[in-house]
Amino acid sequence: MMDFLRRIKRALVSFRERAKMRSEASRAFRYDRRQFMANAGALHLDRKAAARAEIVMAYHVLEKGLTMPCRRLGFGRGAVVRLVHLVDSFERRFGAGDPQVTHAVGVLRAYRELHRDWPEPMPRLDAFLAARPDVPAAREPHVRRADFFAAKDAPFPEFAASRHVCRHFAGPVPRETVESAIALATTAPSACNRQHARVHVVDSPALRDRLFEMQGGTRGFGQDADKVLVVTSDLSAVRWSWERHDAYTNGGIFVMNLCYALHYFGVAHCILHWSVPPGTDRAAHALLGIPENEAIVQVVACGLPPEEFDVAASPRLAGADITTWHGDGR
């Protein structure tokens, strides 16, 4: 009888704990929704930071096009018109001189120089650039494969600075190399050493193409990727409601370590977002047989690079620009 009562008591405690966690989870996600609706740039494009982010995304579209393999003249005409409008609007509202906006002007000038002999006129772009004669064309680095990976054994600051996304793939990556990179990536820290990250390696062109169609951001280079690493995070490792972001924070830490590992082993890679509707996410789970308890964090396209290729400049913010000191700062 006492044993039966103890089992009943444990069941009641467990029920109360689960009910409490469901309630806390509801509160947490309501908080997240309010924060998102009040602050997400997509909903508040009148704010300077949001307007800048929109420009960065727009110039990066052209920047990618300028470095793309098998580039065709005339690409991105709509993107050019949109970026000209965004920069004009930003400078009218917030003034000139923002480094990221200035780089956008440089990307537009590089685009125009590439199309110097293009037969179709570009009067709007020409007038835009004539009003900004002091901004030079942005230069997307052209590199040799040996130089791209030359910092493999350099001190970490030099090695980290040498890693770039690459959209040029020209050869297969041996399975052993992928396994070595994943093994090295497992040195990434995780909350309480719970090691949330999982990796699904796509080694089939048919599956790759279907996955990339769902992802939607690999036109012009995805067909050349040899392998795709789908990084997921095991929700089973999340232990209480306030850890609702842990699957993605721990997964993101793993992805960065994985990218360093791929670079160390001489593998070109391109990190692809997984910001998709729920139906697309479910379809990808079904396509690859990913268990429901694993949340897809990011997708990484991989391959061996050609002997020479271009990479996007993608200038970074300075450390001082993203740092806020609290206290006396010593």
Summary of the structure (lengths in Angstrom):
residues: 330
radius of gyration: 23.7
end to end distance: 64.4
largest distance: 91.8
contacts: 917
relative contact order: 0.13
helix: 55%
strand: 11%
